[in-house]
Amino acid sequence: MVEVGYLIFAVVVDIIWQNRNNFIFQGLTFQPDDIVKHILSKVEVIDNSLQQFANLHCTGSNGRAQAEL
């Protein structure tokens, strides 16, 4: 499983890079609080996805835990 610290770092770098590109190529500017909200939102979505994937990996279609091979 991905450690939370690595996930947050990767999302922060990605969002900053996207905002940098939007500023340079499109002239768009963002407020720091908007960037933080975007980061938190993206981390939450990724974390939820990872949790759902982990749940799918551990349970079968009938909802019972299956032994790993």
C-alpha positions in Angstrom: 0.0 0.0 0.0 1.2 3.5 -0.7 2.3 5.5 2.3 0.2 8.6 2.9 3.2 10.9 3.1 4.3 9.8 -0.4 0.8 10.2 -1.7 0.5 13.7 -0.3 3.9 14.7 -1.6 3.1 13.5 -5.1 -0.2 15.3 -5.2 1.3 18.5 -3.9 4.0 18.4 -6.6 1.4 17.6 -9.3 -1.0 20.4 -8.3 1.8 23.0 -8.1 3.1 21.9 -11.5 -0.3 22.1 -13.0 -0.9 25.6 -11.6 2.6 26.7 -12.7 1.7 25.6 -16.3 -1.7 27.3 -16.2 0.0 30.5 -15.1 2.8 30.4 -17.7 0.8 29.1 -20.7 -2.7 30.5 -20.0 -2.1 33.4 -17.7 -4.3 32.0 -15.0 -3.6 32.7 -11.3 -4.8 30.9 -8.2 -5.1 31.8 -4.6 -3.1 29.7 -2.1 -6.3 28.5 -0.3 -7.8 27.3 -3.7 -4.6 25.3 -4.3 -4.8 23.7 -0.8 -8.5 22.8 -1.3 -7.6 21.2 -4.6 -4.8 19.2 -3.0 -7.0 18.0 -0.2 -9.7 17.1 -2.6 -7.4 15.1 -4.8 -5.8 13.3 -1.9 -9.2 12.3 -0.5 -10.3 10.9 -3.9 -7.1 8.9 -4.3 -7.3 7.6 -0.8 -10.9 6.5 -1.2 -10.0 4.8 -4.4 -7.1 3.0 -2.8 -9.3 1.9 0.1 -12.0 0.6 -2.3 -9.3 -1.3 -4.3 -8.0 -2.8 -1.1 -11.6 -3.9 -0.1 -12.1 -5.5 -3.5 -8.8 -7.3 -3.2 -9.7 -8.8 0.2 -13.4 -9.7 -0.4 -15.1 -11.9 -3.0 -18.3 -11.2 -4.8 -20.3 -12.7 -1.9 -18.6 -10.2 0.6 -16.6 -12.8 2.4 -12.9 -12.5 2.9 -10.9 -14.8 0.6 -7.5 -16.2 1.4 -4.7 -14.8 -0.7 -2.9 -17.3 -2.9 
